[in-house]
Amino acid sequence: MIPKKPTPVTSPLLPPLEEFVPYLERIWESRILTNGGSMHQALEKALCAYLGVEHIALFANGTLALVTALQSLRITGEVITTPYSFVATAHSLLWNGIKPVFVDVDPVTFNLDPARIEAAITPQTTAIMPVHCYGTPCDVDAIGRIADNYNLRVIYDAAHAFAVGDTRGSVLRHGDLSVLSFHATKVFNTFEGGAIICPDARTKQRIDHLKNFGFVNETTVVAPGINGKMNEVSAAFGLLQLKHIDRALERRAAIDALYRQRLAGIAGIRCLARPADVRHNHAYFPVLVGDDYPLQRDELYHLLRAEHILVRRYFYPLISEFPMYRGFASAAPDNLPVAHAAARQVLCLPIHPDLCDAEVGRICELLTAHARVRAA
């Protein structure tokens, strides 16, 4: 018997290979593989137009972009952030010698809870690093007011928020900087990659120096920079991706709607709310497995994976539970009850443009069947 092909929780958007060949031919002809070549320059311009921003600096990956964003603003001391994210969020702080201070999340959005930020501010606090979790925008107005009152910088980890907007425009315009990830698992990918959204040309210039060893020209170095540049092949792939991204986002929206329709009648399975005034990218499809579902979240996780449905527990464990963080006072479980509850219940179901309606139906039927069998 041929084993069933697994259904991944996500899958990279891959346009037809033949469409990529002309881009590679241009790179071969130029013999420029990196260092801000024509593909790199073209992708920066194209992304600014698509995302509705003025300045963007491309990076080899999103983590390097986070590390550099902190360096560019000369952040030190303590930074208030969320425990409910991918570990790179907090790692970027430690790599800069900054102490992360964890604050609990909002029970509806799982974003950093503004109501809890002020109590965590100390004389050593210099910035706030929120995450637009699952692509749902943070309460940017409340966070902005707090930052203004206490003279703090705001760096948004916007790894999930490509193409997300509200009635006023792109969500990426908020804060001092916003950082994107173009990892293969993201809505928009460049194989590996990332970017910093910059508010002005001067900030972009400093970031461009920092990502290229601090070089201004052949003989002048102005900062202790790193090698964070995106290569030409990744940039070329990004240019091709932009031609297909709208179709991919439309398909994700359709899958999201189908899940919500099919899961609506299953007791104990709750879909996260989507704010009505937001342009979503449907990067993830998380559900919460509640106490009234006959199975515990981890039981359901293992049963679905046994059926080759590769669901993921995003985000479990919390960042605050890893060895390098759990010794911080702010990492104490009593300080983060909402985040711990979310980590115990959340399960991300597969969502990507190649996922067919029939497979969505099978996943929903399995959720129903497992509940029915256990209840019986």
Secondary structure, DSSP 4 states (H G I P E B T S, - for coil): -PPPPPEES-------HHHHHHHHHHHHHHT--SSS-HHHHHHHHHHHHHHT-SEEEEESSHHHHHHHHHHHTT--SEEEE-SSS-THHHHHHHHTT-EEEE--B-TTT-SB-GGGTGGG--TTEEEEE-B-GGGPPP-HHHHHHHHHHHT-EEEEE-TT-TT-EETTEEGGGSSSEEEEE--TTSSS--SS-EEEEESSHHHHHHHHHHTBTTBSSSS-B-S---B-PPPHHHHHHHHHHHTTHHHHHHHHHHHHHHHHHHHTT-TTEEEPP--TTEE-----EEEEE-TTSSS-HHHHHHHHHHTTEE-B-TT-S-GGGSTTTTTSGGG-GGG-HHHHHHHHHEEEEP--TT--HHHHHHHHHHHHHHHHHHH-
